[in-house]
Amino acid sequence: MLQISNVSYRIGDRLLLDHASLSLPQGARAGLVGRNGAGKTTLFRIIGDEVPTETGFVTLPRNGRIGQVAQEAPAGPDPLIEVVLAADTERTRLLAEAETAEDPHRIAHVHERLTDIDAHSAEARAAAILAGLGFDAEAQRRPCAEFSGGWRMRVALAAVLFAEPDLLLLDEPTNYLDLEGTLWLHGFIARYRHTVLIISHDRELLDTAVDSIVHLSEGKLTFYRGGYSQFDRQRAERQALQLKLKKKQQDQRRHLEAFVERFRYKESKAKQAQSRLKALARMTPIAEMVEERVLPFAIPNPERLRPPPIVALDDVAVGYDPATPILTRLKLTIGTDDRIGLLGKNGNGKSTLARLLSGRLSPLSGRMRAHSKLRIGYFAQHQLDELDPAHSAYDHVRELMPDATEAEVRARAGALGFPGKKMDTAAGSLSGGEKARLLLGLATFEGVDLLILDEPTNHLDIDSREALIRALNDFAGAVIVISHDRHLIETTMDCLWLVDAGTAKAFEGDLDDYRALVLEPDRTSGKASEASDRPTARDRRREAAMQRAETAELRKRIKQAETLIERLQKTIQRLDEHLANPAAYKDGAEEAAAHAKERADAVRALE
């Protein structure tokens, strides 16, 4: 279906694609992965014939249609359903021709073709796609111009999905979606009957909806069969084999070089030495696979754990207009180290609840109690625009450490994930993932008791998402997360809250239960309480909570041990300096012996 042959492309002096080749079969559903900045979006532009290549070419079947989400969100007075229907240009053209054609044979051909493309069910299919992406029947009839940019991008996505191109190119489509839309998209892609190439950092999507992975690294494209987890394992195995072969080749090269060095000037061995020189020249070096490491996220632990509950809501209502609150009847509590994932469709009030808990909104009624010394860290995607584009990571850290030395500020900026020259790069020149890293570091700079994250992964690649997961699991305080990334929620959250029908309450099921609730409403009652009879979800959550409690105790003991080790090391150093001084023995042997005994005791304690 798609043939990429020997393609090279550079931006300035940076070579993004280096004689890259790929053969994607008809009907393949492939995920395109690689670090941010590797050139994935550029490859899409090359496939779409938007930019010329330096070498090589891209081949597609004759008359094959390529579909991509439009870069500009649709706008105008047309209803959403009409915008989506218009994406099938052949259907639109044939319907218009059917109204005007006079030749009976042509009319018959037009209606035959309309039947072949299933034109008569088009409106139902378009409505189903829009519904899956979060638009109810009423919204589908509203003018496109009434919706925000994010919602209009969903319409653009719906349009390209409805058109069913022969090659569907999707670049981070879940960035516009909530968890419900993401779950629906997983199923749609898994059932898509044509070829799909999708750029995504959503590990769940890459494990459930695609059948192959294309890895872009060091300018090369490598094809792997299976989902992302299989790719991850295969690549690790390939890397281990590569290292083994490289070592074997290096040993062989050293052996040949030693023979040449020893006998090249000896007449009886000259021919053998020359043959080994030729063998060395023919030996193609085995390239070592570059391991793309990502810096860890730095989330400081709270100075001390506050007694629970750290936040309690008693019949609280919240919103932006006292006459029309967004959420009411909120009766919720947050424990010292709770891990809470917020579920619910966009527009139901998840972000409103997050702003209430973070102190950015006050209750309209009811009572909200929080610990007097509670520190809260809040991260939301819109805050990326609040970073001063002219200030670097160093400048932002300096504002929080006005009395610190230059070395201390640079050390802290490096700890946030901005080493070397990167800490002096203006925020306006940072990538989206780097901005998210900086903003998260600033939000948790002093150590927080409660961390609230609203879609933290939109600009993070898969490796960075895994680094964030590790950081959240190591964090000792409480965490609340709003995310469309199912993998993030499942690996970091212990309990779920459902924001729906103007309130929020505990959801006793797991994400599989929630998926069934969203995608198969006829099989469920539509209420979160129905899942409460399933003991497995509660058991898993209780077990996770117990494990966290055990881990917290271990962390406390480790910290105590580290403090004791540091104290003992300082004691030993002080005594060594004292005993090394000849003057220490002038006051008598007994005092020197006492110091020696104290040192021996400290050494035993340290061991």
C-alpha positions as CSV (number, residue, x, y, z in Angstrom):
1,M,0.0,0.0,0.0
2,L,2.7,2.5,1.0
3,Q,6.3,2.2,-0.2
4,I,8.9,4.6,1.1
5,S,12.2,4.1,-0.8
6,N,15.6,5.6,0.2
7,V,14.1,8.9,1.4
8,S,16.4,11.6,2.9
9,Y,15.2,14.9,4.3
10,R,17.0,17.6,6.3
11,I,16.1,20.8,8.0
12,G,19.1,23.2,8.0
13,D,22.1,21.1,8.9
14,R,19.9,18.5,10.8
15,L,19.3,15.2,8.9
16,L,15.9,14.0,10.0
17,L,15.6,11.1,7.5
18,D,18.7,9.3,6.3
19,H,17.9,7.0,3.3
20,A,14.9,5.7,5.1
21,S,12.8,2.9,3.6
22,L,9.5,1.3,4.6
23,S,7.0,-1.1,3.0
24,L,3.5,-0.9,4.6
25,P,1.1,-3.6,3.3
26,Q,-2.5,-3.1,2.4
27,G,-4.8,-3.1,5.4
28,A,-2.0,-2.6,7.9
29,R,-2.7,-0.6,11.1
30,A,0.7,0.7,12.1
31,G,1.8,3.0,14.9
32,L,4.6,5.4,14.1
33,V,6.8,6.0,17.2
34,G,9.9,7.9,18.0
35,R,11.2,10.6,20.3
36,N,9.8,14.1,20.0
37,G,11.7,15.9,17.2
38,A,12.7,12.7,15.4
39,G,10.8,13.7,12.3
40,K,7.4,11.8,12.5
41,T,5.2,14.8,11.5
42,T,7.7,15.6,8.7
43,L,7.4,12.1,7.4
44,F,3.6,12.6,7.2
45,R,4.2,15.8,5.2
46,I,6.5,13.9,2.8
47,I,3.9,11.1,2.3
48,G,1.3,13.8,1.6
49,D,3.6,15.3,-1.0
50,E,3.7,18.6,0.9
51,V,7.5,18.9,1.0
52,P,10.1,17.6,-1.5
53,T,12.7,15.0,-0.5
54,E,16.4,15.3,-0.8
55,T,16.6,11.7,-2.1
56,G,14.2,8.8,-2.7
57,F,10.5,8.7,-3.3
58,V,7.1,7.6,-1.9
59,T,4.9,5.3,-3.9
60,L,1.1,4.8,-3.4
61,P,-1.4,2.8,-5.5
62,R,-2.9,4.7,-8.4
63,N,-6.0,6.7,-7.3
64,G,-5.3,5.8,-3.7
65,R,-6.8,8.5,-1.4
66,I,-4.8,9.9,1.6
67,G,-6.7,11.3,4.5
68,Q,-5.3,13.6,7.2
69,V,-7.0,15.8,9.8
70,A,-7.1,19.3,8.5
71,Q,-4.6,21.7,10.2
72,E,-7.3,24.4,10.5
73,A,-10.4,23.6,12.5
74,P,-13.6,23.8,10.4
75,A,-15.8,26.8,11.1
76,G,-18.9,28.4,9.6
77,P,-22.7,28.2,9.8
78,D,-23.1,24.6,8.6
79,P,-24.3,22.0,11.2
80,L,-21.7,19.5,12.3
81,I,-23.4,16.6,10.6
82,E,-23.3,18.4,7.3
83,V,-19.6,19.3,7.7
84,V,-18.8,15.6,8.2
85,L,-21.0,14.4,5.4
86,A,-19.3,16.9,3.0
87,A,-16.0,15.1,3.7
88,D,-17.0,12.3,1.3
89,T,-16.6,14.3,-1.8
90,E,-17.5,11.4,-4.2
91,R,-20.9,11.0,-2.4
92,T,-21.5,14.8,-2.5
93,R,-20.7,14.9,-6.2
94,L,-22.8,11.9,-7.1
95,L,-25.9,13.1,-5.2
96,A,-25.6,16.5,-7.0
97,E,-25.3,14.7,-10.4
98,A,-28.3,12.5,-9.6
99,E,-30.4,15.6,-9.3
100,T,-29.4,17.0,-12.7
101,A,-28.5,14.0,-14.9
102,E,-30.8,13.3,-17.8
103,D,-29.2,10.3,-19.5
104,P,-30.9,7.1,-18.2
105,H,-27.7,5.1,-18.4
106,R,-25.7,7.7,-16.5
107,I,-28.5,8.0,-13.9
108,A,-28.4,4.2,-13.5
109,H,-24.6,4.3,-13.1
110,V,-24.8,7.1,-10.5
111,H,-27.3,5.2,-8.4
112,E,-25.3,2.0,-8.7
113,R,-22.2,3.8,-7.5
114,L,-24.1,5.4,-4.6
115,T,-25.2,1.9,-3.6
116,D,-21.6,0.6,-3.8
117,I,-20.3,3.3,-1.5
118,D,-23.3,2.8,0.9
119,A,-24.3,6.4,0.5
120,H,-27.8,5.9,1.8
121,S,-26.5,5.0,5.3
122,A,-24.0,7.9,5.3
123,E,-25.9,10.1,7.7
124,A,-26.2,7.3,10.2
125,R,-22.5,6.5,10.0
126,A,-21.6,10.2,10.3
127,A,-23.8,10.6,13.3
128,A,-22.3,7.5,15.0
129,I,-18.8,8.9,14.5
130,L,-19.8,12.2,16.0
131,A,-21.5,10.5,18.9
132,G,-18.4,8.5,19.6
133,L,-16.3,11.7,19.7
134,G,-18.7,13.3,22.2
135,F,-21.4,15.1,20.2
136,D,-25.0,14.2,21.1
137,A,-27.8,14.4,18.6
138,E,-28.6,18.0,19.6
139,A,-25.0,19.1,19.2
140,Q,-24.7,17.5,15.7
141,R,-27.4,19.9,14.4
142,R,-25.7,23.1,15.9
143,P,-23.6,25.3,13.6
144,C,-19.9,24.5,13.7
145,A,-19.0,28.1,14.5
146,E,-20.6,27.8,18.0
147,F,-18.0,25.4,19.2
148,S,-14.5,26.1,20.6
149,G,-11.3,25.3,18.7
150,G,-10.8,22.0,20.5
151,W,-14.3,20.7,19.8
152,R,-14.0,21.8,16.1
153,M,-10.8,19.8,15.8
154,R,-12.9,16.8,16.9
155,V,-15.2,17.6,13.9
156,A,-12.2,17.7,11.6
157,L,-11.2,14.2,13.0
158,A,-14.8,12.9,12.5
159,A,-14.7,14.2,8.9
160,V,-11.5,12.3,7.9
161,L,-12.7,9.1,9.7
162,F,-16.0,9.3,7.8
163,A,-14.3,9.8,4.5
164,E,-12.6,6.4,4.9
165,P,-9.4,7.1,2.8
166,D,-7.3,4.3,1.5
167,L,-4.4,5.6,3.7
168,L,-5.4,7.2,6.9
169,L,-2.7,9.4,8.5
170,L,-3.4,10.4,12.1
171,D,-1.0,12.7,14.1
172,E,-1.7,12.5,17.9
173,P,-5.5,12.4,17.4
174,T,-6.2,11.7,21.1
175,N,-4.8,15.2,22.0
176,Y,-8.2,16.6,21.2
177,L,-10.1,13.9,23.1
178,D,-11.2,13.0,26.6
179,L,-10.9,9.4,27.9
180,E,-14.4,8.5,26.5
181,G,-13.5,9.7,23.0
182,T,-10.1,8.0,23.2
183,L,-11.7,4.6,24.2
184,W,-14.1,4.9,21.2
185,L,-11.2,5.8,18.8
186,H,-9.3,2.7,20.0
187,G,-12.2,0.5,18.7
188,F,-12.7,2.5,15.5
189,I,-9.0,2.1,14.5
190,A,-9.0,-1.6,15.4
191,R,-11.9,-2.1,13.0
192,Y,-10.8,0.2,10.2
193,R,-10.8,-1.7,6.9
194,H,-8.1,0.3,5.1
195,T,-4.5,1.2,5.9
196,V,-3.7,3.3,8.9
197,L,-0.5,5.0,10.0
198,I,-0.9,6.8,13.3
199,I,1.5,8.9,15.3
200,S,0.7,8.4,19.0
201,H,2.2,8.4,22.4
202,D,-0.8,6.6,23.9
203,R,0.6,3.2,24.9
204,E,-2.9,1.7,25.3
205,L,-3.9,2.6,21.8
206,L,-0.6,1.3,20.4
207,D,-1.2,-2.0,22.2
208,T,-4.9,-2.5,21.4
209,A,-5.7,-0.8,18.1
210,V,-2.6,-1.4,15.8
211,D,-1.0,-4.6,14.5
212,S,2.5,-3.2,13.8
213,I,4.9,-0.5,14.9
214,V,7.2,1.6,12.7
215,H,10.1,3.0,14.7
216,L,11.8,6.2,13.6
217,S,15.2,6.6,15.1
218,E,18.5,8.0,13.9
219,G,16.9,8.8,10.6
220,K,15.9,5.2,9.9
221,L,12.5,3.4,9.8
222,T,12.3,0.0,11.3
223,F,9.1,-2.2,11.0
224,Y,8.0,-4.4,13.9
225,R,5.0,-6.7,14.0
226,G,2.7,-6.6,17.0
227,G,1.8,-3.8,19.4
228,Y,3.9,-1.5,21.4
229,S,4.7,-3.9,24.2
230,Q,5.9,-6.5,21.7
231,F,8.0,-3.8,19.9
232,D,9.5,-2.7,23.2
233,R,10.6,-6.3,24.0
234,Q,11.8,-7.0,20.4
235,R,13.9,-3.9,20.3
236,A,15.5,-4.7,23.7
237,E,16.4,-8.2,22.4
238,R,17.7,-6.7,19.2
239,Q,19.8,-4.2,21.1
240,A,21.3,-6.9,23.3
241,L,22.1,-9.0,20.1
242,Q,23.6,-5.9,18.5
243,L,25.9,-5.3,21.4
244,K,27.0,-8.9,21.5
245,L,27.8,-8.9,17.7
246,K,29.6,-5.6,18.0
247,K,31.8,-7.0,20.8
248,K,32.6,-10.1,18.8
249,Q,33.5,-8.0,15.8
250,Q,35.8,-5.7,17.9
251,D,37.6,-8.8,19.3
252,Q,38.1,-10.1,15.8
253,R,39.3,-6.7,14.6
254,R,41.8,-6.5,17.5
255,H,43.1,-10.0,16.6
256,L,43.6,-9.1,12.9
257,E,45.3,-5.8,13.8
258,A,47.7,-7.5,16.2
259,F,48.7,-10.0,13.5
260,V,49.3,-7.2,10.9
261,E,51.3,-5.1,13.4
262,R,53.4,-8.1,14.3
263,F,54.2,-9.5,10.8
264,R,53.6,-6.7,8.2
265,Y,57.4,-6.1,7.9
266,K,58.3,-9.8,7.9
267,E,58.9,-11.0,4.4
268,S,57.6,-14.6,5.0
269,K,54.3,-13.3,6.5
270,A,53.8,-10.2,4.2
271,K,51.1,-11.8,2.0
272,Q,49.2,-13.0,5.1
273,A,49.4,-9.6,6.6
274,Q,48.1,-8.0,3.4
275,S,45.2,-10.4,3.3
276,R,44.3,-9.5,6.8
277,L,44.5,-5.8,6.0
278,K,42.0,-6.4,3.2
279,A,39.7,-8.3,5.6
280,L,39.8,-5.3,7.9
281,A,38.9,-3.0,5.1
282,R,35.9,-5.2,4.1
283,M,34.7,-5.4,7.7
284,T,31.6,-3.1,8.0
285,P,31.4,-1.7,11.5
286,I,28.3,-2.9,13.4
287,A,26.5,0.3,14.6
288,E,25.6,0.3,18.3
289,M,21.8,0.9,18.7
290,V,21.4,4.3,20.5
291,E,19.5,3.9,23.7
292,E,17.3,6.9,23.9
293,R,17.2,7.8,27.5
294,V,14.8,10.3,29.1
295,L,15.6,12.4,32.2
296,P,13.5,11.6,35.2
297,F,10.8,13.9,36.6
298,A,11.6,15.6,39.9
299,I,8.6,15.7,42.2
300,P,9.8,16.5,45.8
301,N,8.0,14.7,48.6
302,P,6.2,16.7,51.2
303,E,8.2,17.7,54.3
304,R,5.8,15.6,56.5
305,L,2.6,13.7,55.8
306,R,-0.5,15.6,57.1
307,P,-3.1,13.8,59.1
308,P,-6.1,12.6,57.0
309,P,-8.4,13.9,55.6
310,I,-6.3,16.6,54.0
311,V,-9.4,17.9,52.1
312,A,-13.1,17.3,52.9
313,L,-16.2,18.5,50.9
314,D,-19.5,18.6,52.7
315,D,-22.5,19.2,50.4
316,V,-20.5,21.7,48.3
317,A,-21.7,23.4,45.1
318,V,-19.2,25.0,42.7
319,G,-19.3,26.9,39.4
320,Y,-18.7,30.2,37.8
321,D,-22.2,31.7,38.2
322,P,-24.1,31.4,41.6
323,A,-27.3,31.0,39.7
324,T,-26.1,28.0,37.6
325,P,-23.5,25.9,39.5
326,I,-21.6,23.3,37.5
327,L,-21.4,20.7,40.3
328,T,-23.6,20.2,43.4
329,R,-24.0,17.8,46.3
330,L,-20.2,17.1,46.5
331,K,-19.5,14.9,49.6
332,L,-15.9,13.8,49.1
333,T,-12.7,13.3,51.2
334,I,-9.1,13.1,50.2
335,G,-6.6,11.0,52.2
336,T,-2.9,11.6,52.9
337,D,-1.7,9.5,50.0
338,D,-4.8,8.9,47.9
339,R,-4.4,8.3,44.2
340,I,-7.6,9.5,42.4
341,G,-8.4,9.4,38.7
342,L,-11.3,11.7,37.6
343,L,-13.6,10.2,35.0
344,G,-16.4,11.9,33.0
345,K,-17.0,13.4,29.6
346,N,-15.6,16.7,28.6
347,G,-17.9,19.5,29.8
348,N,-19.1,17.5,32.8
349,G,-17.0,19.5,35.3
350,K,-13.8,17.6,35.9
351,S,-11.6,20.7,35.5
352,T,-14.0,22.7,37.6
353,L,-13.7,20.1,40.4
354,A,-9.9,20.3,40.0
355,R,-9.9,24.1,40.3
356,L,-12.1,23.8,43.4
357,L,-9.7,21.3,45.1
358,S,-6.7,23.4,44.1
359,G,-8.1,26.6,45.7
360,R,-8.6,28.4,42.4
361,L,-12.4,28.3,42.8
362,S,-14.4,28.9,46.0
363,P,-17.5,26.9,47.0
364,L,-20.8,28.6,46.1
365,S,-22.4,26.8,49.0
366,G,-21.6,24.0,51.5
367,R,-18.4,23.6,53.4
368,M,-14.9,22.8,52.2
369,R,-12.3,21.9,54.9
370,A,-8.5,21.7,54.2
371,H,-5.5,21.2,56.4
372,S,-4.2,24.6,57.5
373,K,-0.7,24.0,56.2
374,L,-1.7,22.1,53.1
375,R,0.5,22.7,50.0
376,I,-1.1,22.1,46.6
377,G,0.6,21.7,43.2
378,Y,-1.6,22.3,40.2
379,F,-0.8,21.5,36.6
380,A,-3.0,22.2,33.6
381,Q,-2.2,22.3,29.9
382,H,-3.4,25.9,29.5
383,Q,-0.7,27.0,31.9
384,L,2.0,26.3,29.3
385,D,1.0,29.7,27.8
386,E,1.6,31.4,31.1
387,L,5.4,30.7,31.0
388,D,7.4,33.8,30.1
389,P,8.6,33.0,26.6
390,A,11.7,35.2,27.0
391,H,12.7,33.5,30.3
392,S,14.8,30.3,30.4
393,A,14.4,27.4,32.9
394,Y,17.2,29.0,34.8
395,D,15.4,32.4,35.0
396,H,12.2,30.7,36.2
397,V,14.1,28.8,38.9
398,R,16.0,32.0,39.9
399,E,12.6,33.7,40.7
400,L,11.9,31.0,43.2
401,M,15.4,31.0,44.7
402,P,16.3,34.7,44.9
403,D,18.9,34.3,47.7
404,A,20.5,31.2,46.3
405,T,24.0,31.1,44.7
406,E,24.5,30.7,41.0
407,A,25.6,27.1,41.5
408,E,22.6,26.2,43.6
409,V,20.1,27.6,41.1
410,R,21.8,25.8,38.2
411,A,21.9,22.6,40.2
412,R,18.1,22.9,40.8
413,A,17.4,23.7,37.2
414,G,19.4,20.6,36.1
415,A,17.5,18.5,38.6
416,L,14.2,19.6,36.9
417,G,15.5,18.1,33.7
418,F,17.3,21.0,32.0
419,P,21.0,20.1,32.1
420,G,23.9,22.2,30.5
421,K,22.9,24.7,27.9
422,K,19.3,23.6,27.9
423,M,18.6,25.5,31.1
424,D,19.5,28.8,29.3
425,T,17.1,28.2,26.4
426,A,14.2,30.6,26.3
427,A,10.8,29.0,27.2
428,G,9.5,30.2,23.8
429,S,12.0,27.9,22.1
430,L,11.3,24.8,24.2
431,S,9.2,21.9,22.9
432,G,5.8,21.2,24.3
433,G,7.2,18.3,26.4
434,E,10.0,20.5,27.7
435,K,7.5,23.2,28.7
436,A,5.3,20.6,30.5
437,R,8.4,19.3,32.4
438,L,9.3,22.9,33.4
439,L,5.8,23.8,34.5
440,L,5.4,20.6,36.6
441,G,8.8,21.2,38.2
442,L,7.8,24.8,39.1
443,A,4.3,23.6,40.4
444,T,6.0,21.2,42.8
445,F,9.1,23.2,43.5
446,E,8.7,23.5,47.3
447,G,7.3,20.0,47.9
448,V,3.5,19.6,47.9
449,D,1.0,17.5,49.9
450,L,-1.6,17.3,47.1
451,L,-0.7,17.2,43.4
452,I,-3.5,17.9,40.8
453,L,-2.7,17.1,37.2
454,D,-5.1,18.1,34.3
455,E,-4.1,16.3,31.1
456,P,-0.3,16.2,31.9
457,T,0.7,13.9,29.1
458,N,-0.5,15.8,25.9
459,H,3.0,16.8,24.9
460,L,5.0,13.9,26.3
461,D,6.4,11.0,24.3
462,I,6.0,7.5,25.5
463,D,9.4,7.4,27.4
464,S,8.6,10.7,29.1
465,R,5.1,9.3,30.1
466,E,6.8,6.3,31.7
467,A,9.2,8.6,33.5
468,L,6.2,10.6,34.8
469,I,4.5,7.3,35.9
470,R,7.6,6.4,37.9
471,A,7.7,9.8,39.5
472,L,4.1,9.7,40.5
473,N,4.4,6.2,42.0
474,D,7.5,7.4,44.0
475,F,5.7,10.5,45.3
476,A,4.5,10.2,48.9
477,G,1.6,12.7,48.8
478,A,-1.9,12.6,47.3
479,V,-2.4,12.8,43.6
480,I,-5.5,13.6,41.5
481,V,-5.3,13.1,37.7
482,I,-7.5,14.0,34.8
483,S,-6.2,12.2,31.7
484,H,-7.2,10.5,28.5
485,D,-4.2,8.2,28.9
486,R,-5.6,4.9,30.2
487,H,-2.2,3.5,30.8
488,L,-1.3,6.4,33.1
489,I,-4.5,6.1,35.1
490,E,-4.2,2.3,35.5
491,T,-0.6,2.3,36.6
492,T,-0.8,5.3,39.0
493,M,-4.3,5.6,40.4
494,D,-5.8,3.5,43.2
495,C,-9.4,4.8,43.1
496,L,-11.7,6.5,40.6
497,W,-14.3,9.4,40.9
498,L,-17.0,9.8,38.2
499,V,-18.0,13.3,37.4
500,D,-21.5,13.0,35.9
501,A,-25.0,14.4,36.1
502,G,-23.9,17.5,37.9
503,T,-22.0,15.9,40.8
504,A,-19.0,13.6,41.5
505,K,-18.9,10.4,43.4
506,A,-16.7,7.3,43.9
507,F,-16.8,4.8,41.0
508,E,-16.3,1.4,42.5
509,G,-15.5,-0.4,39.2
510,D,-12.3,-0.3,37.2
511,L,-11.5,1.1,33.7
512,D,-12.9,-2.0,32.0
513,D,-16.2,-1.4,33.8
514,Y,-16.1,2.3,32.8
515,R,-15.3,1.4,29.2
516,A,-18.4,-0.8,29.1
517,L,-20.4,2.0,30.7
518,V,-19.3,4.4,28.0
519,L,-19.3,2.2,24.9
520,E,-22.1,-0.3,25.7
521,P,-24.7,1.7,27.6
522,D,-27.4,-0.8,26.7
523,R,-25.7,-3.5,28.8
524,T,-25.3,-1.3,31.8
525,S,-27.7,0.9,33.8
526,G,-25.7,4.0,33.3
527,K,-24.9,4.3,36.9
528,A,-21.5,3.9,38.6
529,S,-23.1,2.1,41.5
530,E,-23.8,-1.0,39.4
531,A,-20.1,-1.9,39.5
532,S,-20.1,-1.8,43.3
533,D,-21.0,-5.5,43.5
534,R,-17.8,-6.6,41.9
535,P,-15.3,-7.5,44.7
536,T,-12.3,-7.8,42.3
537,A,-12.1,-4.0,41.8
538,R,-12.4,-3.3,45.5
539,D,-9.9,-6.0,46.3
540,R,-7.4,-4.6,43.8
541,R,-7.8,-1.1,45.2
542,R,-7.5,-2.3,48.8
543,E,-4.3,-4.3,47.9
544,A,-2.8,-1.3,46.1
545,A,-3.6,0.9,49.2
546,M,-1.9,-1.6,51.5
547,Q,1.1,-1.7,49.2
548,R,1.4,2.0,49.2
549,A,1.2,2.1,53.0
550,E,3.9,-0.5,53.2
551,T,6.0,1.5,50.8
552,A,5.5,4.7,52.8
553,E,6.8,3.0,55.9
554,L,9.8,1.6,54.0
555,R,10.5,5.1,52.6
556,K,10.4,6.5,56.1
557,R,12.8,3.9,57.4
558,I,15.2,4.5,54.4
559,K,15.2,8.2,55.1
560,Q,16.0,7.5,58.8
561,A,18.8,5.2,57.8
562,E,20.2,7.7,55.4
563,T,20.2,10.4,58.0
564,L,22.0,8.1,60.5
565,I,24.6,7.1,57.8
566,E,25.3,10.7,57.1
567,R,25.8,11.5,60.8
568,L,28.1,8.5,61.4
569,Q,30.2,9.3,58.3
570,K,30.7,12.9,59.6
571,T,31.6,11.5,63.1
572,I,34.2,9.1,61.6
573,Q,35.6,11.9,59.5
574,R,35.9,14.2,62.5
575,L,37.6,11.5,64.6
576,D,40.0,10.6,61.8
577,E,41.1,14.2,61.5
578,H,41.5,14.4,65.3
579,L,43.5,11.2,65.6
580,A,45.7,12.2,62.7
581,N,46.8,15.2,64.6
582,P,49.9,14.5,66.9
583,A,48.7,17.1,69.3
584,A,45.7,14.9,70.2
585,Y,48.1,12.6,72.2
586,K,49.7,15.2,74.3
587,D,46.8,15.2,76.8
588,G,47.3,11.5,77.6
589,A,46.7,8.1,76.1
590,E,43.4,7.6,77.8
591,E,41.6,10.4,75.9
592,A,43.2,9.2,72.6
593,A,42.0,5.6,73.3
594,A,38.5,6.9,74.0
595,H,38.4,8.6,70.7
596,A,39.7,5.5,69.0
597,K,37.0,3.4,70.7
598,E,34.3,6.0,69.6
599,R,35.5,5.7,66.1
600,A,35.4,1.9,66.1
601,D,31.8,2.0,67.5
602,A,30.8,4.4,64.7
603,V,32.4,2.1,62.1
604,R,30.5,-0.9,63.4
605,A,27.2,1.1,63.5
606,L,27.8,2.3,59.9
607,E,28.4,-1.3,58.7
